[in-house]
Structure formats: structure tokens, C-alpha cells
Amino acid sequence: MRTPIRTIPQWGLLCALCLFFSGCGGDRSSELGAPPAATSSPAPSSTATVTFNGNRANYQIQRGVSGTLVIDLVGNGGSQDVSLATGLQFADMKISLAIANDAKTISDAQLKSLIELYIAFFNRVPDAEGMSYWISQLRAGLSLGQIAESFYNAGLTFPDVTGYSANMSNADFVKLVYANVLGRTGATTPNAEEVGYWAGELDSGRQTKIVLISTMLTSARTFVNDPAYGWVPALLDNKISAGRYVAIEQGVTYLNASDSISKSVAIAAAVTPSDVSKAKILLGISDAQFNLTLTPTAFQSMRAPIVVDPPLPSFTILDVIGTFRVKSEPNNNWLIGTIALKAGSTSTLLWTNQAGFSWELTPDYAKHVLITGSENPYLNSENGKYFTLEFQSGKVVGFQFMGSSFVLDGAKVIDITPYLTSYFVTGVDATTVPAGFTYGFSMYTAIWPLIDRPIRGFGAGLPGTWLQPNNDDFFQPLLPPDNFLRVGDPNAKDFYRSLFQTVEGSGAYWTATRFPSTQPKYRINGTPNGYIDELSAPGWEFGQNAIDASSAKSGGLPMGSKGVAQLSNRLLMPPDGLTFKLGTAGELFGIAWMALPLTQAKTGTNPVGDQSWTFFVNSTNFKGPAAFYVPDVWEVLAKSYPTVLGRGLDVRPGKVGNFAMEWGAITFYQSQDKNGVRYVKLPRMAFPTDAKGNSCIVADFTLYSGAALFNPFKTWLTGSNTMSGKFAADGAIKPSLSTGPIYMYSQDNQVIMTSEGGLKDWIVPSIIKTPGGGTAWTFQMKGSAANGVFPEYFQKVGDVMRPILESQVPPETGLKELSFPFFAAADQNGADYTSPASWSVPAALSGPYSVVLNDGSTVTYAWYRFVDQPSLQGFGWSEAEKSRLQSIVEKIHTNWKNNTEFMAAQTIGDLATLDSALFVTPPKGLEIGYVPVVVKQAKLK
């Protein structure tokens, strides 16, 4: 006897059909009329939908633990943060960002059954909104049988679309099920005996049409591996896989009923028993990394918790009265003085040093500084405006002024020690690098807040590397006799190969940064002459003001700091470094240095090669070339030291031997217990870690041959083809890597920390395979460092310092109460980066303009014609040379997009996002062939 089945009211049928074919959820209610109050209807569609003008294929969706971004791949839309959205609407389809989570609220067997119903009744793949609706109905108590009857009744309502009709014979119904469910058409159409059997089941009443479909699905699965009909369950499984891909993994819903019918049916029809790929291709989405059911690998989500030191205590006038001196210079009367109340005042202080100079001091209790008066002769010097107070154990013990530490007489002070130095190194196995892979490299380097506040005097780099000219076959000194590095080490066994020339850079904290920030910044740097000059952002030396062409340094470039050219017409390159989106905590920043033949080689008395080393960036909101080193700078030293002629990066193969974290200036405290045992406290430094305690700091280090970019670019310049700028895969290799032990040492070698001395029990560097098939340099954080914190406390044991827990530090050392002096707002009063008057010839064509970065600085920039920018002056180029290079840059600006994946995507983690203030739009008429050059960077007033 047939079991009664509760039917869905007519409103439910209409909504169901809308969901079956157009996937519009409850959006059709305005057409169909409001449902009766007692009926079950779909939930209203979310209003949190973000709309885009182009088709889905024109965008990339990046999901990470830090949010979701939609990136425009064909236009200039850049990226848009859609982290709060539940849906996205494109010109051809909608994407539900919530469907994967909806699918997890029912069992996988139920989800599979729902997809089977779409296949069985309509031979189509489902859409996301339809699936979301039926999942909600299952959760509300509707059975799969009741949902199946709803599907059947909807099919009867529209026979022209579904093939079902109320008056069709049982035999015709069976034939349709064979076709939809089992794919039995054409040569495999069921014979009369097969059709008769199932039709007889219906004729006798032993099965209903709804139950029959379920029975036939179950029967089909018994043919797995059957020689004749094993393809039937394979086809069914593949159709389910295609349905899962469209609706659940990609979250797709078409915008109208016509597309929903034709396209979803076509996708199902493209499935074969052995292949789903052709069906997926029909969806038209090339965003290979997007899959709503996969959880992104998210190292940054597990970064070590930030422990905030206690706030600095308040102070009073009495706390700062007394005599202060710089202990390291006991006989310097300028560095010994007294703070006292000014006669007749209760709030103004007076500083008087033993050299007889005096000026007023006004306390700023909020900033913990004493503001110096107008009589201060250092008022306009770097760090010359404030006495920045120092505290230990809640009491004023001194102050910082002009880079010197003044200590209050009688105060118990544990001095901060400069510095610990270390290189955490990973080496490149040269035996795995074929000949010719010397035209560039790329890597993804993690960007995260190593420290939780900017510490005064602290300098440490995140992962970076050094690109150098390969002079392994050259056995003469590459530096002239008067170079300070050669003077300091007159018999270097490597002939100064590692110091001669280099292109480098990393995320880092610098001791001389002018705009301190908790977040690291990324700086490029390069030296053409043994660190006499360090060429950083376009027109700027590393951490210094730009220098006039007439102001060459002894042994330096005759054109001062020129030599880094601005190439991008979208991304600013500030002298204090590239800033990142606030909250960046372990995302990977893609960088590459690639040789490009932007200028032609020159022969004659002063030959120059044709390798322009170009800096490429890969982030969520900018991709592509940003700047390059002008080849001429690499041969300037040869004019005064002919030994190195033809040995520079403009012509020699580029070599990368290793990459590393360079910790150049880790300040630390030292103290002793009652037995004279020495203890050390380091600043709290944290690494981003995953749930297993692994910290990924570099991924997918890759080397390139000329085939990757150099040669195709040269061919492109002839006008014989087109070129997107993508690095060709056949010119790329990922060499084998090996890690080295950790070794840290103080300037006097009295404090040494090593892997063998106990650090390996806390932190172990290793090379791993990534989920995406690449490689990564990781640190395994172990023991008490499992939350990502580098050891903070050490005890002297023999000749080395061994890491210990905070609880093992004796109280009498006083170390646990100490905090490291940090950059307060008052410290950020260093001199602005200012450009010289010579930058006005040739003149900028538009500007100045200004933007505010998230490090608290204001960047001023102006628009120059590319070849007129300051960095390119002083080389003596002919007008023909300038015209040629200008035309090449115009070609790049026209054809290379700022959202092209020039380097292959990372195989692990999330991509980093640059500070949005770094992106600028060219003025009208200056879109092609013009570049924004930073002419000033100053403290935000």
C-alpha cells in the first residue's frame, strides 16, 4: 500500500521550480505573490551582495583567514575587500560565499542525494541557491522523499522543459529515468525487457514513481566494475562530482532561468564516465585556486599572541630633577648636566650642562618626554627636540637625547646592550641549478610583526637575499685599495665577491628608520661599489636624502644617488620602504628580480651591458614591475678602478647563493644572579605559526633562465609578437635548498647563542614540501616556543647562552621587570626625506600630490615623463637612447596589466596586501609613459 507523502503547497511548487531552473531563491516573490502565512518558503536572499560589472572569468577570488578579496584581472579595478559579503554578483552569474558552510550542516550522504535528484529529474547540475534552499528544507524536517515528490511535481508543471507529463505512460517514464539517471541513451537505450520490468513495478503499485527513481539509483550502483555496465555508476558519480563542483565548490547560480536550464544541462551532458574536466571547463571559470570547500593554509592566523608590556608609569616634576650623565664619556662636559626647576616656576624646568649651556624643558606627561626650549642649539637636529624619558621598575632612570643615553645619578640601571647579530641562512644547492639559470629569481617572503612595538635601536630583517654578479672565475680584488671594506680586511680570500656589488632587500626594521612602525616595511637596496653608495628607492640612497649630481662622495657615483628608476605608473616607492595593510601577520609577499634588456649594450672606452635588474611585486592589490637598476651604475667604479671592467651586474650572470634573515642589531639586557651566573633577556620576537607549530617564512624560491622573460622580451621589442609579461614556466626551476644552524653573537663575542647550544630544542629550521607542490623554508617552534615566540631568556652555561623559561630567571637579576625602550611619537622627529633643487631639471609635469601611509608619514610625489625622472639624469645618454627607452616603457605601460600573475602563484598560505595609499592614478593625459616619483617623505604634521 502506498505510504502517504505530504505535498508542498502550490507556493512551494512555484518557488521550487524557480530554484530548480533560475536559482533565484526568494527573489521571485514579487512576481508570484506573497505565500500564505502557514506555508514554508525560502529565506530571503542576503542583502550582503557585492556587484561587479564584468563576467566571473574576469576576476580572481582570494580567500584567506584575513578576509576575501576580489581582484580585477582585465581592467584597472584592482582589488576589493568583500570579507563581509555573503554573495557576489557578476555580469553572468552569482557566487554564494556561504554555500560551503550550508552544505556542512547536513550529512555528505544527504548532500549527495540532493544532487542526485537534480540529475534524476532534470539531468542538470544544481546551482548554489537552489542547494541552499533544499538544505534548509532538510534541516527544517522535510524528508528526501518529500523533496523528491516536489521535484517530480515541478517537472510535471513544466513538461516542455523537463520531459515529464501527467499523462505519460509508465514505460515512457521509465525510459526518461534511464536517460537522466543512468545515461542510457543511443546505443545503450534500455531494451523492451528492461523497460517492461520497471514499468510493471509501477503498474502493479509495488513502487511509486518517486520510490522507483531511488530504487534505480541504488540498482545502478551494484554495477560498479561490471564489464558491460560499470560505466553507469561511474557516470553517475562523475555527474555528482560536477554538481558538487558547480554548486558547492564554486558557489555558482546563473542569473536567469534560460541560462540556468541551458548551461546546467550542458555541463551535465559534458560529463563522461571517465572525465569531468570538460564539464568544468564549460562553467567558464579559470580561477584554479578558488574552492569554497577548502580551508586556506593560514599561518598568520596562528601567530604568537602579543603580550603588551605594562604602560609606562606616570611621572612628576620631582622624578626628573637631578644630575644626569652619559657614563661612557665621563669627561665630556657637554654630556653631564642637571635638571632643576626654573627660578620662579613650578612647572618649567631648566637643563644646564657642565659646558655652561642651558635651555628650558617643558614636561609632556602623555608622551613621557621633556620638550626642549628655543635655546637648544640641537633643536632642529635629528632626535634633538626631546628628552625622551627612560623608566625601569616604574621609576625614571634617565633619558635619551641626540642618540645618547643619559643616566640619573644614583639610579639602579641595567644597561641595554648593543647588539646581537645573526644570520638565519638557507643555502641554494648549486648542483641542482643547470647552466644558464642566472637571469633572475623570485620568492614569497612572509611579512609579519616580529616585534609588538617599534623598539629604539632595534634592527632585524625578515627573509631576504643577495643577487650578485658571478665572478667565481675572477681572482683579483674586486674593490679598490682605498675602499673601507678592503682596508678593514686587506686579504679577503673571496676577493670581495660578496661585497663588490649586490641587489638585496627584505621586509625589516631598521635602526635608522625615520618613521618607526610595529609592522615591517619592505625596502630594496643595492650597491655598485662596495657599499660606498647604497641605491634604494628611485632617486634615493638607503635611508638618506637624495644627493645632487654635483655632490658625489669620495669613491662614489658621480651622479650621487641616482640609478634606481621608477617603472610603475601605479605604485609609489617611498624611501622609508613599502608599507603593508594593517594587520598583516604572516601573509606572503611575492618579489622577483629579473634581468630585462631595457637598454642596449654599449661598447667603447666605457662599455655597459644590457641587463636592467627589475623589481617585480606580487601582492593582492598590485602585480608587476615597480623599478629597476640602470645598467650604467654597475660600471661606474670601473672608470676609476679598471680592474673591475666588465665584472658588474650589467653583464655578468646573476648569482643567488643563499637567502637569510639578517638580524643586525638585536638589543638585549644582561644581569647576574647572586652566584655571578650571567643571564640575558632579548626583546619579545614572535613568528607566525600554524597549528603544528610550523612557521613558513619563505616559499617557492625559483631561479630563471633567459627563456623565462629576458629572451621573449627582446623578441617582443622587435614587434613580432605580443607578450603579457608572465614568466615562462620552461625557463624556471626550483633548486634544492638546505638550512644551516642558528648562530647569534654579540659584538664582543661574550654572548653566543647557537643551535647546538640549546636553540635547537626550541626552534628548528627546515625545508618542507608545500600542499601546492612547492617548497618552503620553515621554522618548527618547539617546547615553550610552540606558540611562535623566539626564546626571550638565556642562562650562561660554559661558553654559550642556553635558552630558559621565564620562571627559571632568578628574581635578583631584575630582568623580568624590564621592558625595552620603544619609539614613542616624540621620537619620530628625524629629518624629512627631501629632494634637491636639481630634481626640477627636467621639471615634473604634474604635482606635487600627497598621500598618508599607515606608518604615519606623508609622501609627496610628482609626475615625470619617464626618461625625465631624476634617477636617469647624469649618464650622458643621447636623445636617441632616451627616445628608445621611453618607447619601451610606453609599450610596457600599455600592454602589461597591474593584476597579471607575472610570477607563478604561491603554493602555500595567503598573499600579502600592500598599503592602499601606495597606489596612485595617473593624471589625465599622463597615463602612458609617465611615472610618479616620490620627492619627499615627512612626518605627518
VOBA-62954 format. One record per residue (C-alpha): z, y, x. Coordinates in steps of 0.02 Angstrom, whole numbers, plus 32768, in hexadecimal, padded with zeros to 4 digits. Layout:
BEGIN
ZYX/...
This chain:
BEGIN
800080008000/7FD380AB8045/8065810E8085/806A81BB8034/8044824780AF/807D82F9808F/7FE7836C8095/7FDF841C80DA/7FC384A28053/7F1884F58045/7F54858780B2/7F7F85098138/7ED084BE812B/7E7D85648143/7EEC859281D5/7ED384E6821D/7E1684F88215/7E2385A28266/7E86855182F1/7E0E84BE82FD/7D7485298316/7D9C85DD8346/7E4785C58391/7E87866A834C/7F378637831D/7F7586A5828F/7EF7872F82AC/7E8D86FC8214/7F1887218196/7ECA87C9816B/7E2D876E8132/7E7D86DF80D4/7F0E87358080/7FC7872380A4/800A86718094/80848642800C/8137865D8044/815F85A5803D/80D0856980A9/80CF85488164/805E85C181C3/803985E3827B/80AA865B82D7/805E870882F2/7FF987148391/80508770841E/80358829842F/8054881984EA/7F9A8804850E/7F4188628598/7E8788828580/7DFF88848606/7D4C88BD85EE/7CF388358651/7CDD877A863B/7D6487048679/7CF786CD870C/7CFC877E8752/7DB887758771/7E36871287D4/7EE186EF878B/7F6B86D9880B/8010869087D1/80A98697883D/816386998828/815E87548845/80E5876F87B4/8032875C8778/7F9F87C587B2/7EEE87D2876F/7E73880387F7/7DC8884D87D3/7D4987EC883B/7CAA884D8815/7CDA890087EE/7D54897F8834/7DE1895687BD/7E5189158848/7EE688B1880A/7F5388C38771/80038881875E/800D881E86BC/80B687CC86DC/80FA88008631/806187C785CF/80568725856E/7F9A872F855A/7EFD877885A9/7E5D87A4854D/7DB687AA85A7/7D0B87D08561/7CE587188543/7D8C86C2852A/7E4886D2851E/7EC586828594/7F70864D8557/7FEE865C85E4/80718603857B/801585648548/804E84FC85DD/8103851F85B2/80DF84FA84FA/80958452852C/813584248588/8197842D84E4/8149838A84A6/813082E484FB/809482C28560/8068823684E6/806E82B18454/8005832F84B5/7F8582A984DA/7F8082778423/7F5E832983EC/7ECB83368464/7E8A828E8423/7E8982D48372/7E12835F83A5/7DA182DF83F8/7DAB8261836A/7D8882D782D9/7D18835A832A/7CE2831483D4/7D1783B78427/7D9B83EC84A2/7E2D8450845C/7E5685068480/7EFD854D84B8/7F2C85A98419/7F02851483AB/7F6B84A2841A/7FFA851F8419/7FF88521835B/7FF984648347/807F845183CB/80EB84C68364/80C8845D82C9/80FF83C08323/81A084178358/81B9845082A4/81B9839B8269/810683768239/80CF82C7826C/8030829D82CB/7FF38242822F/800A82DE81C6/7FAF83478249/7F2282C6824C/7F0F82D48190/7F05839181A2/7E7A837B8222/7E1C830681AC/7E3083798115/7DF2840C817E/7D5D83A381AF/7D35838080FA/7D3C843A80D2/7CAF845F814D/7C3D83C6814F/7BAB842481A0/7C1684418239/7C7A83A08245/7C07831D81F8/7C9082E18182/7C7882EB80C6/7CDF82B58031/7C5682437FEC/7C2081F1808E/7C248133808D/7CA880D680EF/7C1E8090815E/7BE081408188/7C92817681AC/7CA680E48226/7C03810E827E/7C3D81C38295/7CE3818A82DF/7C8781158356/7C2181AA838F/7CAF8228839F/7D3D81BB83DA/7CE58134843D/7C4481898472/7BDF80FB8427/7B37814C8408/7A8381278434/7A74807D8489/7B2D805B846D/7B2E808383B3/7B9D8001835C/7B427F708309/7B507F428252/7BD97EC38272/7C497F4182CA/7C2E7FC68246/7C467F4781BB/7CED7F0D8200/7D3B7FBB8202/7CE97FEF815F/7D347F538111/7DE17F8B814B/7DC6802C80EB/7D777FD88053/7E0B7F628041/7E8A7FEE8050/7EDD7F9A80E4/7EC0803A8147/7EA880F0811C/7E2781588176/7EB181B381D4/7F078112820A/7E5F80C38233/7E3A814782B8/7EE28124830A/7EBF806A8304/7E1480808353/7E5E80ED83DD/7EDD80648402/7E567FDF83FE/7DE880428475/7E6F804084FA/7E717F8284FC/7DC67F88854F/7E047FD085F4/7DA27F7E8682/7D3A7F1C8605/7C8E7EF98655/7C307F2C85B8/7C9C7FB08566/7D157FEA85EE/7CB9808F85ED/7CF980B4853D/7DB280D0856A/7D7A8124860B/7D12819F85A6/7DA281BE852E/7E1B81DF85BD/7DA18256860F/7D8982B5856C/7E4682C6855F/7E4983038614/7DC4838585EB/7E2583BB8552/7EC583CC85B7/7E668431863A/7E1D84AD85BD/7EB184C6854A/7F4C84A685B4/7F1D84C0866A/7EA78554864F/7EF2859285AB/7E4685BA8560/7E2285F084AF/7D7686318481/7D6B86D48423/7D06869B838C/7CE286008326/7C2F85F28361/7C5F85E78419/7CF3857983F1/7C8184FA839C/7BEA84FE840D/7C40850D84B5/7CD284978497/7C5B84138451/7BE7842B84E7/7C778413855F/7CAA8371850A/7BF583358509/7BE6835385C5/7C7282D885EA/7C3E822D862A/7CA58191864B/7CA281B88705/7C9C8276870E/7CF5830E86C6/7CB8838E8744/7C1983BC86E5/7C8083DC8649/7CF7844D86AA/7C6484AE86F2/7C2B84D78641/7CCD85378627/7C8A85B586A4/7D2B85D38704/7D1F85CE87C1/7DD5860187DC/7E00855E8835/7EB5858A885B/7EE385B487A7/7F3C85298749/7FC5855186CC/801584A686E0/803284B8879B/80C9851187E0/8098857F8874/80EA85568919/816485E58923/81C485F989C4/81F786A9899A/8252867388FD/82D186178967/82F2869C89EA/83A486A88A2A/8417870D89BB/843587BE89F6/84E987DF8A24/850C88998A1C/858988DB8A98/861989428A4E/85E989F78A32/861A8A718AB9/86C78AB88A96/86E38B6C8A6A/87208BE38AF0/877F8C858AF8/877E8D1D8B6B/88128CD68BCA/87B38C338BED/87308C8E8C55/879E8D058CB9/87B48CD48D6E/875C8CBC8E15/86BE8C538E1E/865F8C178EB8/85CF8BA78EED/862B8B268F55/85948AF48FBC/85878BA49005/863C8BDB9029/860B8C6E9098/85888CBD9026/85DA8D578FD8/85508D618F56/85888CB78F14/86418CDE8F02/86808D528E7B/86FE8D7A8DF5/86F28D8B8D38/87708E048CEE/87828E708C53/872B8F168C62/87A98FA48C68/87D08FE38BBA/87768F548B5F/87B38EB78B09/87088E648AF7/869A8E998B89/86AC8E428C32/867D8E798CE0/86378E0D8D6C/86558E498E1D/861A8DE58EB3/865F8DF58F62/85C08E4C8F9A/85F68EDE8F2D/857A8ECC8E9E/85BA8ED38DEC/85768EC98D3A/85B58EB48C8A/85C08E0E8C2E/85C08DFA8B72/85FA8D528B2B/85868CF78AB1/85FD8C778A66/85758C1B8A05/85058BFD8A9D/85968BE38B18/85528C668B8E/85828D0D8BD8/84F38D898BC6/84DB8DF28C63/84CA8EAF8C58/84408F258C8F/848C8F3C8D3D/84658E868D66/83D88E8E8DE8/83A08DDD8DB8/83928E058CFE/82D68DE68CF5/82D68D518D6B/82CB8C9C8D33/83778C668CF0/83B88D128D1F/83F18D538C77/84878CE48C4F/85218C948C99/85138BEC8C40/85C38BA48C33/85ED8AF48C6D/86758A8C8C1A/86D289EF8C4B/875B89A08BE2/874E8A318B69/876F8ABA8BE9/87018B3A8C40/86EC8B028CF4/865E8B738D2C/85B38BB68D01/84FC8BA98D31/849F8C438D6E/83F88C4F8DC6/83F88B948DE7/84A28B958E3C/85438B448DFD/85DB8BB68E06/86848B5D8DF9/87278BAB8DBC/87AF8BAB8E41/88338B298E16/87C98ACA8D98/87C18A0D8DA6/870789EC8DAF/86A189508DC8/8601898F8E15/855A89598DD2/84F189088E5B/843789218E77/83DA88AB8E74/83B487F48E55/82FE87C68E70/82A1872D8E34/81F586E58E13/81E9865D8D8F/814586138DCA/80C0859E8D85/8036856C8DFB/7F7E85488DD9/7F4384A38E22/7EAA84DB8E85/7E6984288E8D/7E49842E8DD0/7DE284CD8DDC/7D2784AE8DFA/7CC585258E68/7C8C85C38E12/7D1C85DC8D98/7D4586838DE7/7D0386FE8D65/7DA287168D03/7E3A86CD8CAE/7E9686D98C09/7F4286AB8BCC/7FB586C18B38/805B870A8B70/80F587148B04/813987C08ADB/81F187C88AAD/828D88328ACA/82D587E28B66/836A88588B58/83B7889C8AB8/83C2894E8AF7/836B89B18B80/83DC89A18C19/83DC8A2B8C9A/839789ED8D40/835A89488CF7/82AD890B8D25/826188658CF0/81B588258CC4/817E87AD8C3E/80F587338C73/8064877E8CD3/7FF287548D64/7F9087988DF8/7ED387998E08/7E9F87AD8EBE/7DFD87A58F22/7DEA86FA8F70/7DF08719902B/7E2E866D905D/7DA0866290DA/7DCD8708912E/7E45870E91C2/7E5C87C591EB/7EE0883B91A8/7EA9887F9100/7F1B8917910F/7F0989A29191/7F8E89B39219/7FE28A4A91C8/7FF789FA911C/80B289F290F6/80A8893990C8/8056890C916C/80D3897891CC/8161891B9177/81138871919C/809B8886922F/806F87CC9240/8053878D918F/800F86DC9197/7FA486F390FC/7F5387909146/7F9587F390AF/7F2287999035/7FA487A48FAB/7FC6885D8FCA/7F1988A18FF1/7ED488B28F40/7F1088768E98/7EFC888D8DDD/7F9D88658D84/800688928CED/8080884C8C6E/80F988748BE6/819388B98C3D/8224892F8C4F/821389A88CE1/82A08A018D3A/823B8AA28D3C/81FD8A9A8C89/81FA8B468C3C/82118B0B8B89/828C8A7A8B88/828089FE8AFA/82D6895E8AC7/822989138AAF/81C188F38B4A/811C894E8B64/807E890D8BB4/803889658C4D/7FA1893F8CB5/7FA589688D6E/7F3A89538E07/7F3889858EBD/7E9A89988F27/7EF489BF8FCB/7F9689628FE9/7FFC89C08F65/7FD78A6C8FAC/7F8C8A8E8F00/7FB78A318E61/7F368A4E8DD9/7F798A378D2A/7F408A838C85/7E9C8AE68C84/7EB48B7A8CF7/7F688B518D20/7FC58B058DB2/804C8A868D8C/80DF8AE88D43/80A28B8B8D8E/80448C258D58/7F8A8C2E8D70/7F548C7A8E15/7ECC8CF98E33/7E338CBC8E8F/7E5E8D388F18/7F0E8CF38F2E/7EEF8C4E8F85/7F848BF98FD5/7F868BC5908B/7F2A8B1F9091/7F058B2A8FD8/7E6E8B408F6B/7E0F8BE28F85/7E028BF58EC9/7EBD8BE88EB1/7EEB8B738E23/7E3E8B628DD7/7DF08AB68DC3/7E288A6A8D1D/7DAA8A958C96/7DCF8A9B8BDC/7D538A278B86/7D938A118AD5/7D6D8A968A53/7DFD8A5889E7/7E938A2B8A53/7EFB8AAA8AB5/7F3B8A7A8B62/7FDB8AE18B81/801D8AEF8C34/80C98AAC8C03/807C8A0D8BBC/803A89BF8B1A/80BF89B48A93/80CF89288A13/80FD8919895D/81B8892D8945/820B88848932/8194882889A6/81FA879789E6/8193870F8A37/80E4872789F2/8058870B8A6E/7FF0879B8AB3/7F4387678AEE/7F0487BB8B8D/7E6E879A8BFB/7E2387E68C98/7D6887C58C9C/7CE487FD8D18/7C55885C8CC6/7BB988A48D1B/7BD389518CD0/7B9589AA8D6C/7B0E89748DE4/7B33893C8E96/7B1489BF8F1D/7AD789A18FCD/7AD48A119065/7B5F8A5F90CD/7BE28A4C9043/7BB089B08FE0/7C0589898F3B/7BFC88E98ED4/7BD888DB8E1A/7C79888C8DD9/7CD388FE8D5D/7D7688A58D37/7D9088C38C7E/7E3288B48C1B/7E1E88588B74/7EA588508AEF/7EC287D48A62/7F41880989E0/7F4588038922/7F0988B78913/7E9888CF89AA/7E25885A8A09/7DAE88858A94/7D9A88E98B35/7E0F897C8B51/7DF389BB8C04/7DA889898CAC/7DBA89AA8D65/7D278A098DAE/7CDD899C8E3A/7CD58A2F8EB3/7D928A358EC7/7D97898A8F1B/7D2C89C88FAD/7D808A6F8FCC/7DF78A29904F/7D6189E590B1/7D288A9890D3/7DBE8AB49145/7DDC89FD9173/7D3189A79185/7D8288FD91A3/7D9088E490E7/7CDD891490BB/7C9E889C9036/7D49884B9021/7D7A889E8F7D/7D82886B8EC8/7CDC88BF8EA6/7C7F88338F01/7CF487A48F30/7D1F87138EB9/7DBA87348E52/7E4A86C18E78/7EE6869B8E10/7F5F862B8E6E/7FF486348DFA/804986978D73/80FF86C28D62/818D87238D17/81B887A48D9B/826C87DD8D90/8276886A8E0D/831688C58DDF/839B88648D81/843B88C98D8F/84DC88658D90/859988718DA1/860288158E23/86BE87F48E25/873E87798E6A/87CC87148E22/887C870D8E6A/884486898EE6/87B486F28F28/872C868B8ED3/869786F78EA9/864E87038DF9/85B0875A8DB9/857E879E8D10/84C587BB8CE5/8481881F8C52/846987B78BB7/83B4877B8BBB/836C87148B2E/82CF86A98B1E/8275867E8A7B/829385C68A54/825F854789D3/82D184CE897A/82CD84588A10/830284DF8A8A/825484F48AD6/821A85A28B01/815E85BC8B0C/8138864F8B7D/808186328BAE/7FF985D18B54/7F4585A08B76/7F2B85E38C26/7E6E85DC8C3F/7DF685FF8CCE/7D4086338CB8/7C9C86208D13/7C0B86998D0A/7BC886368C77/7C5786708C08/7C2B87298C03/7BE787728CA4/7B3C871E8CA0/7B1E872E8BE3/7B4F87E58BEF/7AD388038C7B/7A4B87B08C13/7A7F88188B7C/7A6388B88BDE/79AB888B8BEE/799F88958B31/796187E38B21/79E987A38AAD/7A8187D18A47/7B3587B48A7A/7BDA87B88A1D/7C4387BE8ABB/7C9A87188A9B/7CC586B88B39/7C5286208B3F/7CB3857D8B39/7C4185298BB8/7C7B85A88C39/7D36858A8C1D/7DB3850D8C63/7E6E84F78C52/7EAC84C38CFE/7F4284558D1F/7FE384B58D37/8088848E8D8C/812E84E68D82/81A085148E11/825E851A8E1D/82C185B68DF2/8303861C8E84/836186C08E71/83AB87258EFE/840187CC8F1D/83C3884D8F9A/844988199017/8430875E8FF5/84E8874D8FCB/84C3871D8F17/844A868B8F05/842586288E67/83B185918E67/837685028DFB/83C884878E71/846484F28E6F/848284CF8DB7/840185358D59/839D84998D30/842E84618CC3/840F84FA8C57/835785258C62/82C584B68C97/821284F78CA9/8188847F8C77/80D284728C42/80B384278B96/802083FB8B27/8015846C8A8F/7FF8843089DB/7F4C847F89E2/7F1684208A7D/7F3B84A38B02/7FC484B78B83/805C85258B8A/80DE85588C0B/818785418BBB/823E85488BE6/82B084C48B9E/835585198B7A/83E0849A8B8A/849C848D8B7B/84EF852D8B44/844A85888B5D/83FA85268ACF/83F385C28A64/838186138AE4/83FD86768B4B/83E886758C08/848E86548C61/84F786F28C65/858986BA8CD3/858A86668D7E/860E86268DF7/85F7861E8EB4/85F985698EED/85CB85528FA3/853385BB8FC8/84F385CE8F15/852A86138E6F/8537858C8DEA/852885BA8D30/85C685AA8CC9/85FF85CC8C17/865186708BE8/86F186108BC2/86F885DA8C79/86FE868C8CBC/87B086B88CF4/87F6874F8C95/882B87A88D35/877587BF8D68/875F883D8CDA/86AA88078CC5/86B087D48C10/86DC88828BD4/865088D68C34/85AF89128BE3/8516894D8C40/84E98A068C3D/845A8A228BC8/83DA8AAA8BB2/841E8B218B2F/83B08BA08AD9/83EE8C1F8B57/83A88BB88BE7/82F78BC58BA8/82DB8C6F8BF3/82688C3F8C81/81D28CA98CA8/81418C9A8C30/80A08C468C66/802F8CDD8C7A/7F798CE68CAE/7F348D648D2C/7EC38DF88D0B/7E308D9C8D58/7E288D2D8CBD/7DD58DBE8C63/7D378DAA8CCC/7CD58D5C8C7A/7D2B8D948BDC/7D698D2A8B4D/7CFE8D3A8AB1/7D868D298A2E/7E428D3A8A2A/7ECA8D3D8A5B/7F158CC789DA/7FC08C7589DD/80168BD8899D/80CA8B9C89A6/80EA8AEF89EE/817E8A8389BF/81CD8A9E8A6B/81F28B508A34/81688BA38A99/80DC8C158A63/80318BEB8AA8/7FB08C758AB2/7EF98C448AC6/7E4D8C918AC6/7D9D8C4E8AAB/7D258C4D8B3F/7C738C148B50/7C8C8B6D8BA9/7C428B9E8C53/7C998C478C4D/7D498BFF8C46/7DB98C318CD9/7DC48B808D20/7D0B8B7D8D4A/7D028C208DAA/7D048C288E67/7C958B938E8E/7BF78BF58EB1/7B908B9A8E2F/7ADF8BD48E0C/7AAC8C0C8D5F/7A428B6E8D51/7ADB8B018D75/7B428B618CF4/7AB98B568C72/7AA68A9A8C8B/7B618A798C77/7B6B8AED8BE0/7AE28A8A8B89/7B3B89E58BAE/7BDD8A248B63/7B808A618AC9/7B3789B48AB8/7BE589678AC2/7C2C89E18A42/7B9B89BB89CC/7B9A88FE89D8/7C4888C28A07/7CC588C18978/7D7F88E4898C/7DAA8845892C/7D3B87C68985/7D96873489D4/7D5487598A82/7DC986D88AD1/7DF086358A78/7E86863D8A04/7F2F86038A40/7F5E854E8A1D/8015856E89F7/808385F389A9/805786978955/7FEB87258997/804287C789C7/8023886D8970/800F891189CE/806189B48997/7FEE89F8890F/7FFF8AA88957/7F948A7189EC/7EF98A66897D/7E8E8AFF8963/7DEE8B278906/7D618B85895D/7D398C318917/7C998C3E88B4/7C058C3C8929/7C698BF089B9/7C6D8B3C8979/7BFE8AF28A01/7C078B178ABA/7CA68B7E8AB6/7D578B4A8AE3/7E098B898AC4/7E638BB28B67/7F1F8BCE8B6C/7F3C8C788BBC/7FF98C808BA3/808C8C148B72/81308C6B8B4E/81D98C518B01/81D98C698A45/821F8D188A2C/
